[in-house]
Amino acid sequence: MRGAVIHAPGDIRFETLDDAKILKRTDAVIRTAVTCVCGSDLWPYRGAEPTEQAHPMGHEYVGFVEEVGSEVTSVRPGQFVVGSFATSDNTCANCRNGFQSNCLNREFMSTCQAEYVRIPNAEGTLVATDDIPDEALWPGLLAVSDVMGTGWWAAEAAEVRPGSTAVVVGDGAVGLCAVIAAKEMGAERIIAMSRHASRQKLALEFGATDIVTERGDEGIARIKEMTGGIGADSVLECVGTAQAMRQALHSARPGGSVGFVGVPHEVAVDGQELFFSHVGLRGGPAPVRRYLPDLIDRVLTRRIEPGKVFDLTLPLEQVAEGYQAMDERRAIKTLLKP
Amino acid sequence: MRGAVIHAPGDIRFETLDDAKILKRTDAVIRTAVTCVCGSDLWPYRGAEPTEQAHPMGHEYVGFVEEVGSEVTSVRPGQFVVGSFATSDNTCANCRNGFQSNCLNREFMSTCQAEYVRIPNAEGTLVATDDIPDEALWPGLLAVSDVMGTGWWAAEAAEVRPGSTAVVVGDGAVGLCAVIAAKEMGAERIIAMSRHASRQKLALEFGATDIVTERGDEGIARIKEMTGGIGADSVLECVGTAQAMRQALHSARPGGSVGFVGVPHEVAVDGQELFFSHVGLRGGPAPVRRYLPDLIDRVLTRRIEPGKVFDLTLPLEQVAEGYQAMDERRAIKTLLKP
């Protein structure tokens, strides 16, 4: 089979790899329907995370079950399945508490930009659809496996409530999906921070009521001005930089909440500053598995269309171009078709 | 009138001061019924916070209204009142959101270890009892003005739920009141971290089900061991040091919550560590005003007895000895009677 391998920053190659196969009785192997490039894939691509040795890439996937291990009974060959970027047994204490992305048997997916993928913990990770969905819905279901689930988690962690005001920091695919989530959870006002025309347009289409182009202290001042001098009830931080976290913490009102879902890079939070702000802070890898049944349903019924974050579609073999387009911000998110 | 003044670390004097009087139409002046020394008063007493010039001390009080400004209509002379260490107008956006301790007109109380006290924002700060309470209940009501309210906030911020497991870090008066709060909110298991026999005893009396004497990594390991390897649902951090915050963050389960109510001193939280823990973090000065009606009722009906945290009672004029006894850990908390 063939798939993407990173050799060094900026160096993604489409290569022949060992075939994906069952290694444990709890595994499944799927034939990839569609996969994609994630904003977080750009960290190693840009050298912001080290690449010590060449390795496969990708953690987002939907596909057809090819084969299952002997302990997998919840899905069967031929079914169309959606999973999470973090696998889970869905039975341990953390899973039962709703934090499947902190499963005691968690394995992060990392080989999904390929024709076939081995899924560990298949029983507790994969959710099959009743029928094979219309191909037009595949991008939306693919988004559910990571960016839409992560946007949902941002809204949950930021405690978005009906009638509230939410600010979304970050206009990447996760930030845009966070707008969808805030809208679905009933936020009355959704302020998207973005300075890119195509992303602003999509944010508005997804339910944003306002766009703020300012950043840093000016961005904070603008949010305060728009919220009666107080700040927003909920802030969804979808970037992961120190600047974005600062923007988020200072945009929330006293007693408001920040949900942070971008993996933090060199972010430290001052205890005393957080204390006097009364702002609640919660983040982490999204517990996508918990949301799968609900989000799959919202996509299949066309209630939400997170597949629209894919504004570039390429054959899987052109994966390198997919990275480059996102790196150069020519694309929000690249869909890859095997 | 007379009251306590700090001149330098370790140097508290009982002196003649200018009489408390109405300075604004929104003020009241109360005659102190009882007041006390707070754990946070020990920061300047120990030199951990600078004392640049001599100033009065104290922020906890219950008393009798002596006089009110022309705009104060909710309380009248002769009434017994309980307030908060943070004054509030109780009408601004932050107050309406339930964060009266972040009131746009907030003033922190700082002159309460005295015979009379000026209360700014009296209308939105003071709550009068229906009758003059039995003197035996004054210590409990005094506790409500700060430590009991702060313990309650710790439990709320740590999202204590019926049936949950709560850990209380810190066995000072706030930590002990946090045990009461966790119990009242229905926590099934309450683990108090303490290595002082008298405080352990009071924690058990207040509802703690377990005592852990270990600290640091051993303390964390012990909590994990007691909670199926996962950690606690809620951790109530009632100290404010970097060590206590570390203990708290590592004692919470994935997806659990830490409420931190000790003013943080040199505490920084690593973004990536918080991220992968899935732990929620919220703190700040307690919104005591919001809790006053409920907590006053619980004290007056003798449902809770937070006044038991006072294990030393002195005449107000011996305030210096009150500080020293707490500094040397001979007392948990000193009650002062004018």
Interface residues (C-beta under 8 A of the other chain):
Chain A: A93 N94 N97 G98 F99 S101 N102 A157 G228 G229 I230 A242 M245 R253 P254 G255 S257 F260 V263 P264 H265 E266 V267 A268 V269 D270 G271 Q272 L274 F275 F276 S277 H278 V279 G280 L281 R282 G283 G284 P285 P287
Chain B: A93 N94 N97 G98 F99 S101 N102 A157 G228 G229 I230 A242 M245 R253 P254 G255 S257 F260 V263 P264 H265 E266 V267 A268 V269 D270 G271 Q272 L274 F275 F276 S277 H278 V279 G280 L281 R282 G283 G284 P285 P287
